Amino acid sequence: MLKLHITDETAPLKAVVLGTAESCGPVPRPEDAYDPKSLEHILAGTYPKEADMVKEMEAFAAVLKKHGVQVFRPTVLKDCNQIFSRDIAFVIEDKLFHANILPDREKEFGAIRHMLDLIDPDKVIRPPEEVHIEGGDVMPWHDYIFVGTYTAPDYPDFITARTNAAAVEYLKDQFPEKTVKSFELRKSNTDPRENALHLDCCFQPVGKNKAILHKNGFLVEEEYNWLVDFFGRDNIFEITKDEMYQMFSNVFSISPEVVVSEKGFTRLNNWLRDQGFTVEEVPYAEIAKQEGLLRCSTLPLIREKRNE
């Protein structure tokens, strides 16, 4: 049996679900795109090829295994994009939450059944239907749960708005002993440089007390400032609009000391090394064309317990 345990983003990783790019289907039609960056590449004829994405994901898998992580992969569904396993579920403490995602993607959850069978069924929870939530918007951080959301009245008009106000209240009910801190994210169906698809597209903690941050991803300046105060300005790597577009904040921590990053993120990777991190560089630029990167591709199941 797997004993789930996730209380933060960076404790040493023991087990994870990594998505798959195999049989991810033909290039979507423009009207079927889930986000503006994919749409941009569909229209430009630069949408990523399956073989390239498979190669990128295998490079990521190899790094995880090198560090002793148990890696689960979904059952391959024909002509189905299963790269972004972060969207379909997330773990907080010892519970796995089955995300209420875009209905077209529901079958992706069934493709991790072989892993779910190793978990106590009482620990697998499906939120009520009105709770819209995806794993990219949820970040456990010790006594906090950071949540990206969009609560304006035009929420239904944005295919890029994935986590609603009901989700924030639901998490508060589930974890009364934690502080659930929500952040309003900037949304656009058409401009990927003005769209924070999930919280991890404009923010992510690294190490024990540092963070990558993009100010324009946040609709409310006070909420952005709260994060700056929380981590401390000297501990923050602020990324530009173009770096957010390239997904600089969507790296992935194997431990407080080891970060997996895209090999082209030179400015970030140099900063991480200057801060004392080991940076494992992998090619992920093709997958990034779908407005997702390394964190989006992972569903962490177990991180070591550690004393803070």
Disulfide bonds with the S-S distance in Angstrom:
none
